[in-house]
Amino acid sequence: MISVLIPLYNKSKSIVATISSVLSQTYKDFEILVVDDGSTDGSGAVVQSIEDDRIKYFRKKNGGVSSARNYGIDHCSGKYLIFL
């Protein structure tokens, strides 16, 4: 399995396209971890409205992109990890 890690901060207008691009891949053995780094624009609600069991949503206090990535790394279960 591949873990696809997406840090998120105030990107409610583009996160659906980002997630959709991963979901449309021909390889299907993956999980998507979206780590919301304290968004204030409703990004989390947008992510949570997408129905796919491969998407895992996490929210944390704002700490920056590296903090979000590190948080996501701690929650990945794939053999391989890719940052998006």
PyMOL Python script that loads the backbone (N, CA, C, O; Angstrom):
from pymol import cmd

cmd.read_pdbstr("""\
ATOM      1  N   MET A   1       0.839  -1.181   0.000  1.00  0.00           N
ATOM      2  CA  MET A   1       0.000   0.000   0.000  1.00  0.00           C
ATOM      3  C   MET A   1       0.884   1.245   0.000  1.00  0.00           C
ATOM      4  O   MET A   1       1.989   1.247   0.542  1.00  0.00           O
ATOM      5  N   ILE A   2       0.370   2.294  -0.618  1.00  0.00           N
ATOM      6  CA  ILE A   2       1.042   3.589  -0.650  1.00  0.00           C
ATOM      7  C   ILE A   2       0.235   4.573   0.188  1.00  0.00           C
ATOM      8  O   ILE A   2      -0.990   4.622   0.083  1.00  0.00           O
ATOM      9  N   SER A   3       0.910   5.347   1.008  1.00  0.00           N
ATOM     10  CA  SER A   3       0.279   6.424   1.760  1.00  0.00           C
ATOM     11  C   SER A   3       0.557   7.736   1.032  1.00  0.00           C
ATOM     12  O   SER A   3       1.708   8.070   0.752  1.00  0.00           O
ATOM     13  N   VAL A   4      -0.496   8.467   0.734  1.00  0.00           N
ATOM     14  CA  VAL A   4      -0.374   9.777   0.089  1.00  0.00           C
ATOM     15  C   VAL A   4      -0.730  10.811   1.149  1.00  0.00           C
ATOM     16  O   VAL A   4      -1.862  10.851   1.633  1.00  0.00           O
ATOM     17  N   LEU A   5       0.227  11.635   1.502  1.00  0.00           N
ATOM     18  CA  LEU A   5       0.063  12.597   2.586  1.00  0.00           C
ATOM     19  C   LEU A   5      -0.131  13.995   2.010  1.00  0.00           C
ATOM     20  O   LEU A   5       0.708  14.493   1.259  1.00  0.00           O
ATOM     21  N   ILE A   6      -1.249  14.617   2.375  1.00  0.00           N
ATOM     22  CA  ILE A   6      -1.574  15.950   1.887  1.00  0.00           C
ATOM     23  C   ILE A   6      -1.729  16.894   3.080  1.00  0.00           C
ATOM     24  O   ILE A   6      -2.734  16.825   3.788  1.00  0.00           O
ATOM     25  N   PRO A   7      -0.750  17.775   3.313  1.00  0.00           N
ATOM     26  CA  PRO A   7      -0.946  18.810   4.327  1.00  0.00           C
ATOM     27  C   PRO A   7      -1.944  19.835   3.777  1.00  0.00           C
ATOM     28  O   PRO A   7      -1.933  20.138   2.584  1.00  0.00           O
ATOM     29  N   LEU A   8      -2.792  20.356   4.639  1.00  0.00           N
ATOM     30  CA  LEU A   8      -3.859  21.257   4.201  1.00  0.00           C
ATOM     31  C   LEU A   8      -3.925  22.479   5.102  1.00  0.00           C
ATOM     32  O   LEU A   8      -3.954  22.365   6.327  1.00  0.00           O
ATOM     33  N   TYR A   9      -3.948  23.645   4.479  1.00  0.00           N
ATOM     34  CA  TYR A   9      -4.183  24.885   5.225  1.00  0.00           C
ATOM     35  C   TYR A   9      -4.888  25.881   4.311  1.00  0.00           C
ATOM     36  O   TYR A   9      -4.294  26.404   3.368  1.00  0.00           O
ATOM     37  N   ASN A  10      -6.146  26.131   4.598  1.00  0.00           N
ATOM     38  CA  ASN A  10      -6.960  27.125   3.886  1.00  0.00           C
ATOM     39  C   ASN A  10      -6.917  26.966   2.365  1.00  0.00           C
ATOM     40  O   ASN A  10      -6.598  27.907   1.639  1.00  0.00           O
ATOM     41  N   LYS A  11      -7.236  25.790   1.910  1.00  0.00           N
ATOM     42  CA  LYS A  11      -7.288  25.508   0.473  1.00  0.00           C
ATOM     43  C   LYS A  11      -8.639  24.894   0.098  1.00  0.00           C
ATOM     44  O   LYS A  11      -8.694  23.941  -0.680  1.00  0.00           O
ATOM     45  N   SER A  12      -9.709  25.430   0.642  1.00  0.00           N
ATOM     46  CA  SER A  12     -11.027  24.859   0.392  1.00  0.00           C
ATOM     47  C   SER A  12     -11.407  24.868  -1.088  1.00  0.00           C
ATOM     48  O   SER A  12     -12.188  24.026  -1.530  1.00  0.00           O
ATOM     49  N   LYS A  13     -10.865  25.807  -1.851  1.00  0.00           N
ATOM     50  CA  LYS A  13     -11.221  25.910  -3.270  1.00  0.00           C
ATOM     51  C   LYS A  13     -10.462  24.927  -4.153  1.00  0.00           C
ATOM     52  O   LYS A  13     -10.869  24.693  -5.291  1.00  0.00           O
ATOM     53  N   SER A  14      -9.368  24.345  -3.661  1.00  0.00           N
ATOM     54  CA  SER A  14      -8.571  23.454  -4.511  1.00  0.00           C
ATOM     55  C   SER A  14      -8.411  22.036  -3.972  1.00  0.00           C
ATOM     56  O   SER A  14      -7.890  21.173  -4.678  1.00  0.00           O
ATOM     57  N   ILE A  15      -8.841  21.774  -2.746  1.00  0.00           N
ATOM     58  CA  ILE A  15      -8.582  20.466  -2.160  1.00  0.00           C
ATOM     59  C   ILE A  15      -9.371  19.348  -2.853  1.00  0.00           C
ATOM     60  O   ILE A  15      -8.890  18.217  -2.914  1.00  0.00           O
ATOM     61  N   VAL A  16     -10.550  19.633  -3.367  1.00  0.00           N
ATOM     62  CA  VAL A  16     -11.316  18.592  -4.060  1.00  0.00           C
ATOM     63  C   VAL A  16     -10.573  18.150  -5.316  1.00  0.00           C
ATOM     64  O   VAL A  16     -10.488  16.953  -5.590  1.00  0.00           O
ATOM     65  N   ALA A  17     -10.042  19.083  -6.071  1.00  0.00           N
ATOM     66  CA  ALA A  17      -9.283  18.732  -7.281  1.00  0.00           C
ATOM     67  C   ALA A  17      -8.036  17.940  -6.920  1.00  0.00           C
ATOM     68  O   ALA A  17      -7.668  17.003  -7.629  1.00  0.00           O
ATOM     69  N   THR A  18      -7.389  18.304  -5.834  1.00  0.00           N
ATOM     70  CA  THR A  18      -6.186  17.594  -5.396  1.00  0.00           C
ATOM     71  C   THR A  18      -6.509  16.148  -5.041  1.00  0.00           C
ATOM     72  O   THR A  18      -5.840  15.226  -5.507  1.00  0.00           O
ATOM     73  N   ILE A  19      -7.525  15.953  -4.223  1.00  0.00           N
ATOM     74  CA  ILE A  19      -7.914  14.598  -3.812  1.00  0.00           C
ATOM     75  C   ILE A  19      -8.436  13.804  -5.012  1.00  0.00           C
ATOM     76  O   ILE A  19      -8.135  12.619  -5.152  1.00  0.00           O
ATOM     77  N   SER A  20      -9.205  14.448  -5.864  1.00  0.00           N
ATOM     78  CA  SER A  20      -9.741  13.770  -7.050  1.00  0.00           C
ATOM     79  C   SER A  20      -8.633  13.268  -7.962  1.00  0.00           C
ATOM     80  O   SER A  20      -8.763  12.210  -8.577  1.00  0.00           O
ATOM     81  N   SER A  21      -7.547  14.023  -8.052  1.00  0.00           N
ATOM     82  CA  SER A  21      -6.439  13.591  -8.904  1.00  0.00           C
ATOM     83  C   SER A  21      -5.805  12.308  -8.381  1.00  0.00           C
ATOM     84  O   SER A  21      -5.350  11.475  -9.165  1.00  0.00           O
ATOM     85  N   VAL A  22      -5.772  12.144  -7.070  1.00  0.00           N
ATOM     86  CA  VAL A  22      -5.243  10.909  -6.491  1.00  0.00           C
ATOM     87  C   VAL A  22      -6.238   9.771  -6.692  1.00  0.00           C
ATOM     88  O   VAL A  22      -5.853   8.666  -7.076  1.00  0.00           O
ATOM     89  N   LEU A  23      -7.505  10.037  -6.436  1.00  0.00           N
ATOM     90  CA  LEU A  23      -8.524   8.997  -6.557  1.00  0.00           C
ATOM     91  C   LEU A  23      -8.671   8.482  -7.988  1.00  0.00           C
ATOM     92  O   LEU A  23      -9.130   7.359  -8.194  1.00  0.00           O
ATOM     93  N   SER A  24      -8.294   9.280  -8.962  1.00  0.00           N
ATOM     94  CA  SER A  24      -8.461   8.869 -10.359  1.00  0.00           C
ATOM     95  C   SER A  24      -7.293   8.052 -10.902  1.00  0.00           C
ATOM     96  O   SER A  24      -7.306   7.662 -12.069  1.00  0.00           O
ATOM     97  N   GLN A  25      -6.294   7.790 -10.081  1.00  0.00           N
ATOM     98  CA  GLN A  25      -5.157   6.994 -10.530  1.00  0.00           C
ATOM     99  C   GLN A  25      -5.583   5.549 -10.805  1.00  0.00           C
ATOM    100  O   GLN A  25      -6.530   5.049 -10.198  1.00  0.00           O
ATOM    101  N   THR A  26      -4.884   4.890 -11.715  1.00  0.00           N
ATOM    102  CA  THR A  26      -5.222   3.504 -12.031  1.00  0.00           C
ATOM    103  C   THR A  26      -4.801   2.549 -10.913  1.00  0.00           C
ATOM    104  O   THR A  26      -5.450   1.526 -10.698  1.00  0.00           O
ATOM    105  N   TYR A  27      -3.733   2.872 -10.209  1.00  0.00           N
ATOM    106  CA  TYR A  27      -3.310   2.078  -9.051  1.00  0.00           C
ATOM    107  C   TYR A  27      -4.241   2.436  -7.897  1.00  0.00           C
ATOM    108  O   TYR A  27      -4.409   3.616  -7.590  1.00  0.00           O
ATOM    109  N   LYS A  28      -4.842   1.455  -7.261  1.00  0.00           N
ATOM    110  CA  LYS A  28      -5.884   1.721  -6.262  1.00  0.00           C
ATOM    111  C   LYS A  28      -5.521   1.346  -4.828  1.00  0.00           C
ATOM    112  O   LYS A  28      -6.309   1.598  -3.916  1.00  0.00           O
ATOM    113  N   ASP A  29      -4.350   0.752  -4.605  1.00  0.00           N
ATOM    114  CA  ASP A  29      -3.981   0.325  -3.257  1.00  0.00           C
ATOM    115  C   ASP A  29      -3.252   1.457  -2.536  1.00  0.00           C
ATOM    116  O   ASP A  29      -2.029   1.435  -2.391  1.00  0.00           O
ATOM    117  N   PHE A  30      -4.022   2.439  -2.091  1.00  0.00           N
ATOM    118  CA  PHE A  30      -3.443   3.577  -1.400  1.00  0.00           C
ATOM    119  C   PHE A  30      -4.411   4.106  -0.353  1.00  0.00           C
ATOM    120  O   PHE A  30      -5.603   3.801  -0.358  1.00  0.00           O
ATOM    121  N   GLU A  31      -3.858   4.900   0.533  1.00  0.00           N
ATOM    122  CA  GLU A  31      -4.647   5.671   1.478  1.00  0.00           C
ATOM    123  C   GLU A  31      -4.260   7.129   1.285  1.00  0.00           C
ATOM    124  O   GLU A  31      -3.122   7.433   0.925  1.00  0.00           O
ATOM    125  N   ILE A  32      -5.195   8.017   1.521  1.00  0.00           N
ATOM    126  CA  ILE A  32      -4.925   9.447   1.462  1.00  0.00           C
ATOM    127  C   ILE A  32      -5.078   9.992   2.870  1.00  0.00           C
ATOM    128  O   ILE A  32      -6.143   9.876   3.476  1.00  0.00           O
ATOM    129  N   LEU A  33      -4.027  10.577   3.381  1.00  0.00           N
ATOM    130  CA  LEU A  33      -4.079  11.205   4.693  1.00  0.00           C
ATOM    131  C   LEU A  33      -4.057  12.713   4.485  1.00  0.00           C
ATOM    132  O   LEU A  33      -3.076  13.265   3.986  1.00  0.00           O
ATOM    133  N   VAL A  34      -5.135  13.371   4.867  1.00  0.00           N
ATOM    134  CA  VAL A  34      -5.208  14.828   4.783  1.00  0.00           C
ATOM    135  C   VAL A  34      -5.041  15.351   6.196  1.00  0.00           C
ATOM    136  O   VAL A  34      -5.852  15.064   7.077  1.00  0.00           O
ATOM    137  N   VAL A  35      -3.975  16.126   6.408  1.00  0.00           N
ATOM    138  CA  VAL A  35      -3.712  16.696   7.723  1.00  0.00           C
ATOM    139  C   VAL A  35      -4.016  18.191   7.651  1.00  0.00           C
ATOM    140  O   VAL A  35      -3.257  18.974   7.080  1.00  0.00           O
ATOM    141  N   ASP A  36      -5.144  18.560   8.245  1.00  0.00           N
ATOM    142  CA  ASP A  36      -5.589  19.945   8.279  1.00  0.00           C
ATOM    143  C   ASP A  36      -4.823  20.663   9.394  1.00  0.00           C
ATOM    144  O   ASP A  36      -4.971  20.351  10.576  1.00  0.00           O
ATOM    145  N   ASP A  37      -4.017  21.615   8.991  1.00  0.00           N
ATOM    146  CA  ASP A  37      -3.142  22.329   9.923  1.00  0.00           C
ATOM    147  C   ASP A  37      -3.815  23.598  10.456  1.00  0.00           C
ATOM    148  O   ASP A  37      -3.240  24.686  10.417  1.00  0.00           O
ATOM    149  N   GLY A  38      -5.039  23.435  10.952  1.00  0.00           N
ATOM    150  CA  GLY A  38      -5.746  24.551  11.572  1.00  0.00           C
ATOM    151  C   GLY A  38      -6.417  25.493  10.594  1.00  0.00           C
ATOM    152  O   GLY A  38      -6.478  26.696  10.849  1.00  0.00           O
ATOM    153  N   SER A  39      -6.919  24.986   9.490  1.00  0.00           N
ATOM    154  CA  SER A  39      -7.596  25.829   8.495  1.00  0.00           C
ATOM    155  C   SER A  39      -8.768  26.585   9.114  1.00  0.00           C
ATOM    156  O   SER A  39      -9.418  26.111  10.046  1.00  0.00           O
ATOM    157  N   THR A  40      -9.018  27.771   8.570  1.00  0.00           N
ATOM    158  CA  THR A  40     -10.120  28.606   9.054  1.00  0.00           C
ATOM    159  C   THR A  40     -11.136  28.902   7.954  1.00  0.00           C
ATOM    160  O   THR A  40     -12.035  29.719   8.152  1.00  0.00           O
ATOM    161  N   ASP A  41     -11.004  28.248   6.797  1.00  0.00           N
ATOM    162  CA  ASP A  41     -11.872  28.548   5.663  1.00  0.00           C
ATOM    163  C   ASP A  41     -12.846  27.423   5.315  1.00  0.00           C
ATOM    164  O   ASP A  41     -13.435  27.438   4.234  1.00  0.00           O
ATOM    165  N   GLY A  42     -13.024  26.464   6.195  1.00  0.00           N
ATOM    166  CA  GLY A  42     -13.950  25.372   5.924  1.00  0.00           C
ATOM    167  C   GLY A  42     -13.360  24.227   5.123  1.00  0.00           C
ATOM    168  O   GLY A  42     -14.092  23.363   4.641  1.00  0.00           O
ATOM    169  N   SER A  43     -12.050  24.211   4.976  1.00  0.00           N
ATOM    170  CA  SER A  43     -11.385  23.149   4.215  1.00  0.00           C
ATOM    171  C   SER A  43     -11.709  21.766   4.756  1.00  0.00           C
ATOM    172  O   SER A  43     -11.907  20.823   3.990  1.00  0.00           O
ATOM    173  N   GLY A  44     -11.763  21.648   6.063  1.00  0.00           N
ATOM    174  CA  GLY A  44     -12.036  20.352   6.686  1.00  0.00           C
ATOM    175  C   GLY A  44     -13.395  19.803   6.300  1.00  0.00           C
ATOM    176  O   GLY A  44     -13.526  18.613   6.017  1.00  0.00           O
ATOM    177  N   ALA A  45     -14.402  20.655   6.286  1.00  0.00           N
ATOM    178  CA  ALA A  45     -15.742  20.217   5.906  1.00  0.00           C
ATOM    179  C   ALA A  45     -15.771  19.756   4.452  1.00  0.00           C
ATOM    180  O   ALA A  45     -16.488  18.817   4.106  1.00  0.00           O
ATOM    181  N   VAL A  46     -14.996  20.414   3.611  1.00  0.00           N
ATOM    182  CA  VAL A  46     -14.926  20.019   2.203  1.00  0.00           C
ATOM    183  C   VAL A  46     -14.342  18.614   2.091  1.00  0.00           C
ATOM    184  O   VAL A  46     -14.882  17.768   1.377  1.00  0.00           O
ATOM    185  N   VAL A  47     -13.243  18.366   2.795  1.00  0.00           N
ATOM    186  CA  VAL A  47     -12.608  17.040   2.762  1.00  0.00           C
ATOM    187  C   VAL A  47     -13.569  15.983   3.296  1.00  0.00           C
ATOM    188  O   VAL A  47     -13.722  14.919   2.697  1.00  0.00           O
ATOM    189  N   GLN A  48     -14.203  16.272   4.402  1.00  0.00           N
ATOM    190  CA  GLN A  48     -15.082  15.296   5.030  1.00  0.00           C
ATOM    191  C   GLN A  48     -16.338  15.014   4.203  1.00  0.00           C
ATOM    192  O   GLN A  48     -17.021  14.019   4.448  1.00  0.00           O
ATOM    193  N   SER A  49     -16.649  15.863   3.240  1.00  0.00           N
ATOM    194  CA  SER A  49     -17.812  15.624   2.381  1.00  0.00           C
ATOM    195  C   SER A  49     -17.509  14.636   1.254  1.00  0.00           C
ATOM    196  O   SER A  49     -18.425  14.169   0.577  1.00  0.00           O
ATOM    197  N   ILE A  50     -16.233  14.315   1.050  1.00  0.00           N
ATOM    198  CA  ILE A  50     -15.846  13.366   0.010  1.00  0.00           C
ATOM    199  C   ILE A  50     -15.964  11.959   0.585  1.00  0.00           C
ATOM    200  O   ILE A  50     -15.322  11.635   1.584  1.00  0.00           O
ATOM    201  N   GLU A  51     -16.776  11.134  -0.041  1.00  0.00           N
ATOM    202  CA  GLU A  51     -17.020   9.793   0.477  1.00  0.00           C
ATOM    203  C   GLU A  51     -16.119   8.775  -0.208  1.00  0.00           C
ATOM    204  O   GLU A  51     -16.369   8.358  -1.339  1.00  0.00           O
ATOM    205  N   ASP A  52     -15.077   8.391   0.495  1.00  0.00           N
ATOM    206  CA  ASP A  52     -14.177   7.331   0.038  1.00  0.00           C
ATOM    207  C   ASP A  52     -13.445   6.822   1.267  1.00  0.00           C
ATOM    208  O   ASP A  52     -12.831   7.601   1.997  1.00  0.00           O
ATOM    209  N   ASP A  53     -13.507   5.520   1.496  1.00  0.00           N
ATOM    210  CA  ASP A  53     -12.913   4.933   2.698  1.00  0.00           C
ATOM    211  C   ASP A  53     -11.397   5.059   2.741  1.00  0.00           C
ATOM    212  O   ASP A  53     -10.795   4.872   3.799  1.00  0.00           O
ATOM    213  N   ARG A  54     -10.781   5.368   1.631  1.00  0.00           N
ATOM    214  CA  ARG A  54      -9.322   5.503   1.605  1.00  0.00           C
ATOM    215  C   ARG A  54      -8.849   6.849   2.124  1.00  0.00           C
ATOM    216  O   ARG A  54      -7.652   7.042   2.334  1.00  0.00           O
ATOM    217  N   ILE A  55      -9.771   7.784   2.336  1.00  0.00           N
ATOM    218  CA  ILE A  55      -9.404   9.119   2.821  1.00  0.00           C
ATOM    219  C   ILE A  55      -9.481   9.148   4.332  1.00  0.00           C
ATOM    220  O   ILE A  55     -10.506   8.806   4.922  1.00  0.00           O
ATOM    221  N   LYS A  56      -8.385   9.559   4.954  1.00  0.00           N
ATOM    222  CA  LYS A  56      -8.336   9.727   6.403  1.00  0.00           C
ATOM    223  C   LYS A  56      -8.071  11.199   6.679  1.00  0.00           C
ATOM    224  O   LYS A  56      -7.094  11.766   6.188  1.00  0.00           O
ATOM    225  N   TYR A  57      -8.938  11.810   7.460  1.00  0.00           N
ATOM    226  CA  TYR A  57      -8.839  13.239   7.751  1.00  0.00           C
ATOM    227  C   TYR A  57      -8.391  13.442   9.192  1.00  0.00           C
ATOM    228  O   TYR A  57      -8.934  12.835  10.115  1.00  0.00           O
ATOM    229  N   PHE A  58      -7.400  14.298   9.370  1.00  0.00           N
ATOM    230  CA  PHE A  58      -6.897  14.658  10.690  1.00  0.00           C
ATOM    231  C   PHE A  58      -6.853  16.178  10.791  1.00  0.00           C
ATOM    232  O   PHE A  58      -6.542  16.864   9.817  1.00  0.00           O
ATOM    233  N   ARG A  59      -7.162  16.692  11.960  1.00  0.00           N
ATOM    234  CA  ARG A  59      -7.064  18.135  12.191  1.00  0.00           C
ATOM    235  C   ARG A  59      -6.160  18.367  13.385  1.00  0.00           C
ATOM    236  O   ARG A  59      -6.262  17.679  14.402  1.00  0.00           O
ATOM    237  N   LYS A  60      -5.281  19.338  13.252  1.00  0.00           N
ATOM    238  CA  LYS A  60      -4.380  19.683  14.344  1.00  0.00           C
ATOM    239  C   LYS A  60      -4.241  21.191  14.431  1.00  0.00           C
ATOM    240  O   LYS A  60      -4.612  21.925  13.514  1.00  0.00           O
ATOM    241  N   LYS A  61      -3.707  21.627  15.538  1.00  0.00           N
ATOM    242  CA  LYS A  61      -3.425  23.046  15.730  1.00  0.00           C
ATOM    243  C   LYS A  61      -2.370  23.482  14.718  1.00  0.00           C
ATOM    244  O   LYS A  61      -1.452  22.723  14.408  1.00  0.00           O
ATOM    245  N   ASN A  62      -2.499  24.697  14.208  1.00  0.00           N
ATOM    246  CA  ASN A  62      -1.566  25.203  13.214  1.00  0.00           C
ATOM    247  C   ASN A  62      -0.137  25.184  13.735  1.00  0.00           C
ATOM    248  O   ASN A  62       0.170  25.714  14.802  1.00  0.00           O
ATOM    249  N   GLY A  63       0.727  24.551  12.940  1.00  0.00           N
ATOM    250  CA  GLY A  63       2.137  24.475  13.310  1.00  0.00           C
ATOM    251  C   GLY A  63       3.053  24.555  12.102  1.00  0.00           C
ATOM    252  O   GLY A  63       4.275  24.479  12.233  1.00  0.00           O
ATOM    253  N   GLY A  64       2.460  24.710  10.923  1.00  0.00           N
ATOM    254  CA  GLY A  64       3.266  24.796   9.707  1.00  0.00           C
ATOM    255  C   GLY A  64       3.271  23.483   8.947  1.00  0.00           C
ATOM    256  O   GLY A  64       2.890  22.431   9.462  1.00  0.00           O
ATOM    257  N   VAL A  65       3.718  23.583   7.696  1.00  0.00           N
ATOM    258  CA  VAL A  65       3.653  22.431   6.798  1.00  0.00           C
ATOM    259  C   VAL A  65       4.503  21.256   7.293  1.00  0.00           C
ATOM    260  O   VAL A  65       4.090  20.104   7.166  1.00  0.00           O
ATOM    261  N   SER A  66       5.667  21.530   7.848  1.00  0.00           N
ATOM    262  CA  SER A  66       6.519  20.438   8.340  1.00  0.00           C
ATOM    263  C   SER A  66       5.866  19.727   9.517  1.00  0.00           C
ATOM    264  O   SER A  66       5.948  18.505   9.636  1.00  0.00           O
ATOM    265  N   SER A  67       5.229  20.483  10.370  1.00  0.00           N
ATOM    266  CA  SER A  67       4.516  19.896  11.502  1.00  0.00           C
ATOM    267  C   SER A  67       3.369  19.007  11.010  1.00  0.00           C
ATOM    268  O   SER A  67       3.146  17.921  11.544  1.00  0.00           O
ATOM    269  N   ALA A  68       2.650  19.475   9.996  1.00  0.00           N
ATOM    270  CA  ALA A  68       1.554  18.682   9.433  1.00  0.00           C
ATOM    271  C   ALA A  68       2.084  17.404   8.796  1.00  0.00           C
ATOM    272  O   ALA A  68       1.488  16.338   8.954  1.00  0.00           O
ATOM    273  N   ARG A  69       3.189  17.501   8.083  1.00  0.00           N
ATOM    274  CA  ARG A  69       3.780  16.312   7.469  1.00  0.00           C
ATOM    275  C   ARG A  69       4.219  15.308   8.534  1.00  0.00           C
ATOM    276  O   ARG A  69       3.947  14.113   8.417  1.00  0.00           O
ATOM    277  N   ASN A  70       4.890  15.792   9.560  1.00  0.00           N
ATOM    278  CA  ASN A  70       5.338  14.896  10.632  1.00  0.00           C
ATOM    279  C   ASN A  70       4.153  14.222  11.321  1.00  0.00           C
ATOM    280  O   ASN A  70       4.219  13.040  11.659  1.00  0.00           O
ATOM    281  N   TYR A  71       3.088  14.961  11.527  1.00  0.00           N
ATOM    282  CA  TYR A  71       1.883  14.394  12.123  1.00  0.00           C
ATOM    283  C   TYR A  71       1.340  13.278  11.226  1.00  0.00           C
ATOM    284  O   TYR A  71       0.981  12.204  11.709  1.00  0.00           O
ATOM    285  N   GLY A  72       1.286  13.538   9.942  1.00  0.00           N
ATOM    286  CA  GLY A  72       0.798  12.547   8.997  1.00  0.00           C
ATOM    287  C   GLY A  72       1.666  11.306   8.948  1.00  0.00           C
ATOM    288  O   GLY A  72       1.157  10.187   8.873  1.00  0.00           O
ATOM    289  N   ILE A  73       2.972  11.500   8.990  1.00  0.00           N
ATOM    290  CA  ILE A  73       3.899  10.363   8.988  1.00  0.00           C
ATOM    291  C   ILE A  73       3.587   9.421  10.141  1.00  0.00           C
ATOM    292  O   ILE A  73       3.644   8.201   9.988  1.00  0.00           O
ATOM    293  N   ASP A  74       3.261   9.987  11.286  1.00  0.00           N
ATOM    294  CA  ASP A  74       2.950   9.173  12.463  1.00  0.00           C
ATOM    295  C   ASP A  74       1.673   8.349  12.292  1.00  0.00           C
ATOM    296  O   ASP A  74       1.448   7.397  13.038  1.00  0.00           O
ATOM    297  N   HIS A  75       0.840   8.706  11.321  1.00  0.00           N
ATOM    298  CA  HIS A  75      -0.444   8.017  11.137  1.00  0.00           C
ATOM    299  C   HIS A  75      -0.527   7.214   9.841  1.00  0.00           C
ATOM    300  O   HIS A  75      -1.578   6.655   9.528  1.00  0.00           O
ATOM    301  N   CYS A  76       0.548   7.153   9.100  1.00  0.00           N
ATOM    302  CA  CYS A  76       0.564   6.391   7.835  1.00  0.00           C
ATOM    303  C   CYS A  76       0.636   4.897   8.102  1.00  0.00           C
ATOM    304  O   CYS A  76       1.233   4.460   9.086  1.00  0.00           O
ATOM    305  N   SER A  77       0.024   4.122   7.224  1.00  0.00           N
ATOM    306  CA  SER A  77       0.116   2.677   7.366  1.00  0.00           C
ATOM    307  C   SER A  77       0.652   2.000   6.097  1.00  0.00           C
ATOM    308  O   SER A  77       0.759   0.775   6.054  1.00  0.00           O
ATOM    309  N   GLY A  78       0.985   2.775   5.079  1.00  0.00           N
ATOM    310  CA  GLY A  78       1.502   2.206   3.846  1.00  0.00           C
ATOM    311  C   GLY A  78       2.972   1.822   3.932  1.00  0.00           C
ATOM    312  O   GLY A  78       3.704   2.296   4.801  1.00  0.00           O
ATOM    313  N   LYS A  79       3.383   0.969   3.032  1.00  0.00           N
ATOM    314  CA  LYS A  79       4.794   0.588   2.943  1.00  0.00           C
ATOM    315  C   LYS A  79       5.607   1.740   2.370  1.00  0.00           C
ATOM    316  O   LYS A  79       6.773   1.924   2.718  1.00  0.00           O
ATOM    317  N   TYR A  80       4.984   2.510   1.493  1.00  0.00           N
ATOM    318  CA  TYR A  80       5.635   3.655   0.854  1.00  0.00           C
ATOM    319  C   TYR A  80       4.845   4.913   1.191  1.00  0.00           C
ATOM    320  O   TYR A  80       3.640   4.851   1.435  1.00  0.00           O
ATOM    321  N   LEU A  81       5.528   6.054   1.203  1.00  0.00           N
ATOM    322  CA  LEU A  81       4.925   7.319   1.532  1.00  0.00           C
ATOM    323  C   LEU A  81       5.286   8.337   0.458  1.00  0.00           C
ATOM    324  O   LEU A  81       6.437   8.428   0.033  1.00  0.00           O
ATOM    325  N   ILE A  82       4.296   9.093   0.030  1.00  0.00           N
ATOM    326  CA  ILE A  82       4.521  10.170  -0.909  1.00  0.00           C
ATOM    327  C   ILE A  82       3.842  11.422  -0.379  1.00  0.00           C
ATOM    328  O   ILE A  82       2.728  11.367   0.143  1.00  0.00           O
ATOM    329  N   PHE A  83       4.529  12.557  -0.520  1.00  0.00           N
ATOM    330  CA  PHE A  83       3.954  13.848  -0.127  1.00  0.00           C
ATOM    331  C   PHE A  83       3.350  14.496  -1.366  1.00  0.00           C
ATOM    332  O   PHE A  83       3.941  14.465  -2.445  1.00  0.00           O
ATOM    333  N   LEU A  84       2.184  15.074  -1.203  1.00  0.00           N
ATOM    334  CA  LEU A  84       1.547  15.788  -2.295  1.00  0.00           C
ATOM    335  C   LEU A  84       1.285  17.208  -1.861  1.00  0.00           C
ATOM    336  O   LEU A  84       0.747  18.001  -2.635  1.00  0.00           O
TER     337      LEU A  84
END
""", "prot")
cmd.dss("prot")
cmd.show_as("cartoon", "prot")
cmd.util.cbc("prot")
cmd.orient("prot")
